[in-house]
Structures are given as C-alpha cells and as structure tokens.
C-alpha cells in the first residue's frame, strides 16, 4: 500500500486553530465557538502529533506573566506559538502513508529545518567533495556525529575544517577513516576500524561515493573499477557493518536514474558482473553499477526488515555538476554546458538527507526515491529472480578475493553450492 498525498487538503477551515499539548499531541479549536475542541483535523478527520522535543535551535521559558514563550537561540525570535506545530504530522494508518513535503528545488538545509541530529551517528562514503560533502555538512550543522569514509584523507581533513568553519559544528563530532572502495581488503580494514570507533551503533550508513566516465581500469582485485567502486565495495561494506546497525538504523544507497538504462547481457552466463575490456563502455558500466545499487538495497531491505533496519536507494538529481565528471574532457564539457539548468549541490543532497533522516519515513524500507519522493524503479530492479542472481554473483566475487568471513550466512543462503 502506497498512499502519497499532498499537503493542500491539510489547510484548516476558517476559524480553526491548531494547538498542542506538552506531551506531543495536537488538538483543534474553533475560535468562533470555544466549545468546539477536537483531537482530529476538522477537514481530514485525521489525528496529528508533533515531536516531543523542541525543534533544533529553540528553547522555552516563562515570561513575566508566567506564560510560556519560545525563543530561537540564534535569531532571538520570540513567539507564544509552539514551534513544534510547524512539524506536525498525521498518525499513519500504514507505514507507507507519507506526503510529499519537498520537491526538486528543495535543499538539504530545508529538509533538515528544525531537525535535531544530536547524538546520531552517520558514516558517509565519498564525503570530502560533491554531494557527499554537502550531505555531511548539512547533517553536521544539525549536530550529527559524522564519520567521513574516504580514500583521500588529506582532502577529508580539509573538508572537515571547512565544515567546522561554515557551520560551527563541533570538530569532535567529525572524524575520518580510510576507505578505498577499489580494494576489498581496504573495505575490510575500514569496517574493522569503524567497529572500533563506533562500537555501539550506527544510525545512518550513507553509501554515496562513486566514479563515472572512467576508461577501462582494473582494481587490485582485478575487477573493473566502476563496478567495484560503485557497487561491490559498497555492498561488502554494508554487510560487514551489519552488527552496528540496530532497530531504526537507516542504510542509504545513492544510485541514479541511469539504472534504467542498464544491460545485463552475458552477466549471468559468465557469472561476472564486472565488464571485460572487450565489452566495456564507460556509460554502460556506470548504468549497471547504479542498477546494482538499487538491487542491493532491495535485497538487504528484505534481509534486515525483521531487525528494523531500513534500506532504501535514491537518485540525487540529473546532471549535477560535481567532480564526478572529471574523468573525461567530454563529460566535463557536457556538464559545463548544462550547469545553468541543473541542481545545486545543496539541492542534490536533499534527497539523500531526506531518506536518511526524515521521520515521515520511519519504518519505510525497500523503496527508491527521486526529488525527495517515492519513485518506481526500473523493471529490471523489481525482478526478484534477477535481484537474487545479482546478489549471489556479487557474493561469489567478494569471496573469491577476500573469503567469506563475516558474510558466510549470506553466502550459504544465496550462492549455489556446486
């Protein structure tokens, strides 16, 4: 069941006001007749709730008359209206009942307006530049502890310094760990380090890093680079970090609408998802890797559903200008020409931040998002037989290089014994 409504019908009829209780419930009062007080919305008939805590940046105190006044710490704005009402949401009848609050022009800052991420822990790959950096900056601004998992630690150190300057985030909340997705051994070492650094839990695992437009290149594991960096390394990392993922943890695979143009010709007969030099085209390698992201998210969403771990995938935006296009001059030229018509990095990070943090998606798993809203995946991505085959081949390719330690239960379930 998917029920996606707009907010237009939520407008109150004339004369009605929305008010709140201390414990986070919403009630409605008719100002023309004070006897008309009810718990359900006078137009939709639905009950609404608000967060129990004040939005990020707000505090409350009593004025000279003893009346509660709310104060924004940064701006000094004072109001007698409970700021939590701006974040009121309907009680869901089904987990997948959610409304479209944002669109293609929304920014990550807008998505996080009023959200307090203090005490939350997130790991973000590819977070020293581009969309990953903007995602990390936006979440750090709201108090989130961020672990930057990147290959270039010097660039990461600079990124952290820039974020601290731009957002006043605590430098103690921003840490880094080395991760080279082109090396499965590096992925294994990274996971071990993360388990040491975040020994308790991980609230958000955002798999964002990627490459695009590369000439044919092989990794140290002798797999094609785009395939391993965009897909295989991320899948392996997610599996290794499973012990840190608890109930209500979220795993986010940053995919692309390019997954709709993938082709799996010969992949299953050859039992390899990594293109050979003879088969290789950079665009198709990218398309396929993005399909594998969506598929992996859907398989893991089912595997981890009973644990309350939520796994979704998304498309950040069309032709977003990042240094993802730096690999080939033709792509750089194309991106430069269309740049005036594309999303900014803040807009591109919005869907990632939305899927990773928005309370409207509590309990939501196995979906694909675009422009901060649900979007149906390609037919290939929805085929369960294809998904199981892709997952099984990926597991086999991992174990051929680094063994099955920590992922044996998945190997036993998906990889056919021969």
C-alpha positions as CSV (number, residue, x, y, z in Angstrom):
1,X,0.0,0.0,0.0
2,X,1.4,3.3,-1.0
3,X,-0.6,6.4,-0.3
4,X,1.1,9.7,-1.2
5,X,-1.0,12.8,-0.6
6,X,-0.2,16.5,-1.0
7,X,-0.4,19.0,1.9
8,X,-3.1,21.1,0.3
9,X,-6.0,19.3,1.9
10,X,-4.3,19.9,5.3
11,X,-5.3,23.6,5.4
12,X,-7.6,24.4,8.3
13,X,-11.1,25.8,7.6
14,X,-11.7,29.4,8.5
15,X,-11.9,30.0,12.2
16,X,-10.0,26.9,13.3
17,X,-6.6,26.9,15.1
18,X,-4.1,24.2,15.8
19,X,-2.8,23.9,19.3
20,X,-0.5,21.4,21.1
21,X,-0.1,19.6,24.4
22,X,3.1,19.3,26.3
23,X,3.4,15.5,25.5
24,X,3.3,16.0,21.8
25,X,-0.4,15.7,20.8
26,X,-2.3,18.2,18.6
27,X,-5.8,19.4,19.1
28,X,-8.0,21.8,17.2
29,X,-10.1,24.8,18.5
30,X,-12.8,26.7,16.7
31,X,-12.1,30.4,17.7
32,X,-15.7,31.3,16.8
33,X,-17.0,28.8,19.3
34,X,-14.6,27.8,22.1
35,X,-16.7,24.8,23.0
36,X,-15.7,23.2,19.7
37,X,-12.5,21.4,20.6
38,X,-11.4,18.2,19.0
39,X,-8.4,15.9,18.5
40,X,-9.0,15.2,14.8
41,X,-8.4,17.6,11.9
42,X,-11.7,19.3,11.0
43,X,-11.2,18.7,7.3
44,X,-9.2,15.4,7.0
45,X,-10.6,13.7,10.1
46,X,-7.0,12.6,11.0
47,X,-5.2,12.8,14.3
48,X,-1.9,14.6,14.3
49,X,1.2,14.5,16.6
50,X,4.3,16.7,17.0
51,X,7.8,15.9,18.2
52,X,8.1,15.6,22.0
53,X,11.3,17.8,21.8
54,X,11.5,21.3,20.6
55,X,13.0,21.9,17.1
56,X,16.7,22.3,16.7
57,X,17.7,25.8,18.0
58,X,14.7,26.5,20.1
59,X,14.3,26.9,23.9
60,X,11.4,27.9,26.1
61,X,10.9,29.9,29.3
62,X,8.2,31.7,31.2
63,X,7.6,35.4,30.6
64,X,6.8,37.9,33.4
65,X,3.2,36.8,33.4
66,X,4.1,33.1,33.7
67,X,3.1,32.3,30.1
68,X,5.4,30.0,28.1
69,X,7.4,31.8,25.4
70,X,9.5,30.1,22.8
71,X,12.9,31.6,21.8
72,X,15.1,30.8,18.9
73,X,18.7,30.7,20.2
74,X,20.4,32.1,17.1
75,X,17.9,34.8,16.0
76,X,16.4,35.7,19.3
77,X,12.9,35.4,17.8
78,X,10.2,35.0,20.4
79,X,6.8,33.5,20.0
80,X,3.9,32.2,22.1
81,X,3.1,29.6,19.4
82,X,4.7,26.2,19.9
83,X,7.3,25.8,17.1
84,X,6.7,22.1,17.2
85,X,3.4,22.7,15.4
86,X,5.4,23.5,12.2
87,X,6.4,19.8,12.2
88,X,3.0,18.3,13.0
89,X,2.3,15.1,11.1
90,X,-0.6,12.8,10.8
91,X,-0.6,9.5,12.6
92,X,-0.1,6.9,9.9
93,X,-2.6,4.1,9.2
94,X,0.1,2.3,7.2
95,X,3.9,2.8,7.3
96,X,4.0,3.8,3.6
97,X,1.5,6.6,4.0
98,X,3.5,9.7,3.6
99,X,3.1,13.0,1.9
100,X,5.3,15.0,-0.5
101,X,6.7,17.9,1.5
102,X,9.7,18.6,-0.8
103,X,10.5,18.7,-4.5
104,X,13.3,19.1,-7.0
105,X,14.1,22.6,-5.8
106,X,14.3,21.7,-2.1
107,X,17.7,21.9,-0.4
108,X,19.2,19.7,2.3
109,X,19.1,22.6,4.7
110,X,15.3,22.9,4.1
111,X,14.8,19.2,4.6
112,X,16.6,19.5,8.0
113,X,14.9,22.6,9.1
114,X,14.2,22.2,12.9
115,X,15.7,18.7,13.0
116,X,18.0,17.9,15.9
117,X,20.5,15.2,15.0
118,X,22.5,15.5,18.2
119,X,23.5,12.0,19.4
120,X,23.0,10.5,16.0
121,X,26.0,8.7,14.2
122,X,26.4,8.6,10.5
123,X,29.0,7.2,8.2
124,X,29.2,8.8,4.7
125,X,31.4,7.5,1.9
126,X,32.7,9.9,-0.7
127,X,32.2,12.8,1.8
128,X,35.2,15.0,1.1
129,X,33.6,16.6,-2.1
130,X,30.5,17.0,-4.1
131,X,27.1,15.7,-2.9
132,X,28.7,13.6,-0.1
133,X,30.4,16.7,1.3
134,X,27.1,18.7,1.1
135,X,25.3,15.8,2.8
136,X,27.9,15.7,5.6
137,X,27.9,19.5,6.0
138,X,24.1,19.7,6.3
139,X,23.9,16.9,8.9
140,X,26.9,18.2,10.9
141,X,25.2,21.6,11.0
142,X,22.4,19.9,13.0
143,X,24.6,18.2,15.5
144,X,25.2,14.8,13.8
145,X,28.4,12.8,14.5
146,X,29.8,12.2,11.1
147,X,32.4,9.6,10.1
148,X,34.0,10.5,6.8
149,X,35.0,7.3,5.0
150,X,37.2,8.4,2.1
151,X,40.3,7.4,0.1
152,X,42.0,10.8,0.2
153,X,42.5,11.7,3.9
154,X,44.2,15.0,3.2
155,X,41.2,16.2,1.3
156,X,39.0,14.8,4.0
157,X,40.9,16.7,6.7
158,X,40.4,19.9,4.7
159,X,36.7,19.1,4.2
160,X,36.2,18.8,8.0
161,X,38.0,22.1,8.6
162,X,35.7,23.8,6.1
163,X,32.6,22.3,7.6
164,X,33.6,23.4,11.1
165,X,34.1,27.0,9.8
166,X,30.9,27.1,7.7
167,X,28.5,25.5,10.3
168,X,30.1,25.9,13.7
169,X,29.8,22.2,14.1
170,X,31.9,20.6,16.8
171,X,35.2,19.3,15.4
172,X,35.0,16.5,18.0
173,X,31.8,15.2,16.1
174,X,33.6,14.9,12.8
175,X,36.1,12.0,12.3
176,X,37.6,10.2,9.4
177,X,38.6,6.7,8.4
178,X,40.4,5.5,5.3
179,X,38.3,3.7,2.7
180,X,39.5,2.7,-0.8
181,X,36.5,1.0,-2.4
182,X,38.8,-0.2,-5.2
183,X,40.3,-2.6,-2.7
184,X,38.2,-5.2,-0.9
185,X,41.0,-5.6,1.7
186,X,40.7,-1.8,2.4
187,X,36.9,-2.2,2.8
188,X,37.5,-5.0,5.3
189,X,40.1,-2.9,7.3
190,X,37.7,0.1,7.2
191,X,34.8,-1.9,8.6
192,X,37.1,-3.2,11.4
193,X,38.2,0.4,12.2
194,X,34.6,1.6,12.2
195,X,33.5,-1.1,14.6
196,X,36.3,0.1,17.0
197,X,35.4,3.8,16.6
198,X,31.6,3.3,16.7
199,X,31.4,0.3,19.0
200,X,27.8,0.8,20.0
201,X,25.7,1.6,16.9
202,X,25.4,3.4,13.6
203,X,22.2,5.3,12.9
204,X,22.9,6.1,9.3
205,X,25.1,4.4,6.7
206,X,25.1,6.6,3.6
207,X,26.8,4.9,0.6
208,X,27.4,7.9,-1.6
209,X,30.9,7.5,-3.2
210,X,31.1,6.8,-6.9
211,X,33.1,7.1,-10.1
212,X,31.9,8.0,-13.6
213,X,33.3,8.1,-17.1
214,X,36.5,6.2,-16.5
215,X,38.5,4.5,-19.2
216,X,38.7,0.8,-18.7
217,X,40.7,0.2,-15.5
218,X,41.1,-2.7,-13.2
219,X,41.3,-2.6,-9.4
220,X,43.8,-4.5,-7.4
221,X,41.2,-7.2,-7.1
222,X,41.2,-7.5,-10.9
223,X,37.6,-6.2,-11.3
224,X,36.6,-3.3,-13.5
225,X,36.9,-0.1,-11.5
226,X,33.4,1.5,-11.9
227,X,31.7,-1.8,-11.0
228,X,33.8,-2.3,-7.8
229,X,33.8,1.3,-6.5
230,X,30.2,2.0,-7.2
231,X,28.7,-1.4,-6.2
232,X,30.9,-4.3,-4.9
233,X,32.8,-2.3,-2.4
234,X,29.7,-0.6,-1.0
235,X,27.8,-3.9,-0.8
236,X,30.7,-5.5,1.1
237,X,30.9,-2.6,3.5
238,X,27.2,-2.7,4.2
239,X,27.4,-6.4,5.0
240,X,30.4,-6.0,7.2
241,X,28.8,-3.2,9.2
242,X,25.6,-5.0,9.8
243,X,26.5,-5.6,13.5
244,X,26.4,-1.9,14.1
245,X,23.0,-1.4,12.5
246,X,20.2,-1.6,15.1
247,X,16.5,-1.1,15.1
248,X,15.6,2.1,13.2
249,X,19.1,2.4,11.6
250,X,18.9,3.5,8.0
251,X,21.1,2.4,5.1
252,X,21.0,4.7,2.0
253,X,22.4,3.7,-1.4
254,X,22.9,6.7,-3.6
255,X,22.0,5.3,-7.1
256,X,20.9,7.1,-10.2
257,X,18.2,7.3,-12.8
258,X,20.9,5.8,-15.1
259,X,20.0,2.4,-13.6
260,X,17.0,2.4,-16.1
261,X,19.5,2.0,-19.0
262,X,21.4,-0.9,-17.7
263,X,22.1,-4.1,-19.6
264,X,22.9,-7.4,-18.0
265,X,23.8,-9.2,-21.3
266,X,26.1,-12.1,-20.6
267,X,26.4,-11.2,-16.9
268,X,24.6,-14.3,-15.7
269,X,26.1,-16.8,-18.2
270,X,29.6,-15.5,-17.4
271,X,28.9,-15.4,-13.7
272,X,30.5,-12.0,-13.5
273,X,29.0,-8.5,-13.2
274,X,32.4,-6.9,-14.0
275,X,32.7,-5.9,-17.6
276,X,35.7,-7.2,-19.6
277,X,37.9,-4.9,-21.6
278,X,36.3,-6.1,-24.8
279,X,32.7,-5.4,-23.5
280,X,33.5,-2.2,-21.8
281,X,31.8,1.2,-22.3
282,X,32.1,3.7,-19.5
283,X,28.4,4.7,-19.7
284,X,27.1,1.1,-19.5
285,X,29.5,0.3,-16.7
286,X,28.0,3.2,-14.7
287,X,24.4,2.3,-15.6
288,X,24.9,-1.2,-14.4
289,X,26.6,-0.2,-11.2
290,X,23.7,2.0,-10.4
291,X,21.2,-0.8,-11.1
292,X,23.2,-3.0,-8.7
293,X,22.9,-0.3,-6.0
294,X,19.1,-0.4,-6.3
295,X,19.0,-4.2,-6.3
296,X,21.3,-4.5,-3.3
297,X,19.2,-2.0,-1.4
298,X,16.0,-4.1,-2.2
299,X,17.6,-7.4,-1.2
300,X,19.0,-6.0,2.0
301,X,15.8,-4.3,2.9
302,X,14.2,-7.8,3.0
303,X,17.1,-9.4,4.8
304,X,17.1,-6.8,7.5
305,X,13.4,-6.0,7.7
306,X,12.8,-8.2,10.8
307,X,15.6,-6.3,12.6
308,X,14.1,-2.9,12.0
309,X,17.0,-1.8,9.8
310,X,15.6,0.3,6.9
311,X,17.4,0.2,3.5
312,X,16.4,2.5,0.6
313,X,18.0,3.8,-2.6
314,X,17.7,7.1,-4.4
315,X,18.6,9.4,-7.4
316,X,20.2,12.7,-6.2
317,X,19.5,14.7,-9.4
318,X,20.1,14.9,-13.1
319,X,23.5,16.1,-14.4
320,X,24.5,17.6,-11.0
321,X,27.8,19.4,-11.5
322,X,30.4,17.6,-9.3
323,X,33.9,16.4,-9.8
324,X,32.3,13.0,-10.7
325,X,32.6,14.2,-14.3
326,X,36.3,15.0,-14.0
327,X,37.4,11.7,-15.6
328,X,36.9,12.6,-19.3
329,X,37.0,16.0,-21.0
330,X,33.8,15.3,-23.0
331,X,31.8,14.8,-19.8
332,X,33.3,17.9,-18.3
333,X,32.2,19.9,-21.3
334,X,28.7,18.4,-21.2
335,X,28.3,19.2,-17.5
336,X,29.6,22.7,-18.0
337,X,27.0,23.4,-20.8
338,X,24.0,22.1,-18.8
339,X,25.1,23.5,-15.5
340,X,22.7,26.5,-15.5
341,X,19.8,24.0,-15.8
342,X,20.9,21.5,-13.1
343,X,20.6,21.2,-9.4
344,X,22.9,22.9,-7.0
345,X,24.9,20.6,-4.6
346,X,22.5,21.6,-1.8
347,X,19.5,20.6,-3.9
348,X,21.3,17.4,-4.9
349,X,21.9,16.4,-1.3
350,X,18.3,17.0,-0.3
351,X,17.0,13.5,-1.3
352,X,19.9,11.8,0.5
353,X,19.3,13.8,3.6
354,X,15.5,13.2,3.4
355,X,15.9,9.4,3.0
356,X,18.5,9.3,5.8
357,X,16.7,11.5,8.4
358,X,13.1,12.4,7.8
359,X,10.7,11.0,10.4
360,X,8.0,10.6,7.8
361,X,10.0,7.6,6.5
362,X,10.1,5.8,9.9
363,X,9.7,2.2,9.1
364,X,9.9,2.7,5.3
365,X,12.2,0.2,3.6
366,X,12.9,-1.2,0.1
367,X,11.9,1.9,-1.8
368,X,13.6,4.1,-4.4
369,X,13.4,7.9,-4.2
370,X,13.8,10.8,-6.6
371,X,13.3,14.5,-5.7
372,X,12.5,13.6,-2.1
373,X,9.7,11.4,-3.1
374,X,9.0,7.7,-3.9
375,X,9.6,6.7,-7.5
376,X,9.1,3.3,-9.1
377,X,12.4,1.6,-10.0
378,X,13.1,0.0,-13.4
379,X,11.6,-3.3,-14.4
380,X,15.0,-5.0,-14.0
381,X,15.3,-3.6,-10.5
382,X,11.9,-5.0,-9.5
383,X,12.6,-8.6,-10.8
384,X,13.3,-10.7,-7.7
385,X,15.0,-13.5,-9.6
386,X,17.4,-11.1,-11.2
387,X,18.0,-9.5,-7.8
388,X,18.8,-12.8,-6.2
389,X,21.2,-13.7,-9.0
390,X,23.0,-10.3,-8.9
391,X,23.3,-10.6,-5.1
392,X,24.6,-14.2,-5.4
393,X,27.2,-13.3,-8.1
394,X,28.4,-10.3,-6.1
395,X,28.9,-12.5,-3.0
396,X,30.8,-15.0,-5.1
397,X,33.0,-12.3,-6.5
398,X,33.7,-11.0,-3.0
399,X,34.6,-14.4,-1.5
400,X,36.9,-15.2,-4.4
401,X,39.1,-12.3,-3.4
402,X,38.8,-12.0,0.4
403,X,36.9,-15.0,1.6
404,X,33.6,-15.3,3.4
405,X,34.5,-14.2,6.9
406,X,31.6,-12.2,8.5
407,X,29.3,-12.8,5.4
408,X,29.1,-16.6,5.5
409,X,25.4,-16.7,6.3
410,X,24.7,-14.8,3.1
411,X,27.0,-17.0,1.0
412,X,25.2,-20.1,2.4
413,X,21.8,-18.6,1.5
414,X,22.4,-17.1,-1.9
415,X,25.4,-18.8,-3.5
416,X,24.5,-22.1,-5.1
417,X,26.7,-24.9,-3.9
418,X,28.5,-26.6,-6.8
